[in-house]
Amino acid sequence: MAGAGQLQTGNLGFIIAAVIVLGLGGVVGTMCSLFVANLRQGARAREFAAQAREEALQRLSASQPQDIRALLGAASNRPDEGAIRLDVRLPPEAMRVLAIESELHELLAKVMAYAASVMRAGATLQLSAHAEREQAVIHWRDLDAVDMHPPLARFFDSEHSAAVAASARACQRIAGHHGGRIYSAPLGGGVLGLTLRLPLAKG
């Protein structure tokens, strides 16, 4: 009986030891898997960072000083905005930004097209620009809006069609690529409009 008891105790000890070893093996395996996953994530992060730096350098080399007044003047003369009236107010002095001209043309054209699509026929879109500290500030406002949050200011709302939402995202992406941002805001009180801020070119 004593021998049988010792045998059972030995088997139990072996089973416990085996369970412990298997558990430790699972822990080690999990740790190794996490380590490998972290290495891969780190490599991907470095790859993305290098790609972002390369794209930033390419954009910088393609950018040129642009007088935002000329770009705004060209955008306000688009024929497909004929259904609305324009009140363009630009400063007499140059407002130069470091930008890729074609991309800023795209952003301005998308905003003008959206304004024409949501403002009523014959309404007046005020387009103004001024320098504020180290930024060029461009603002669009529906002068005939009847509420404080008119359709013009809802460009970035989530309720729009896929086409309008894609256009809004493109404008935000272009503004971000140029170190600026575009968003809904009032200008000096009054109703909400759209504001674009871009850093002025130094020197």
Summary of the structure (lengths in Angstrom):
residues: 203
radius of gyration: 30.4
end to end distance: 98.4
largest distance: 108.6
contacts: 549
relative contact order: 0.12
helix: 55%
strand: 21%
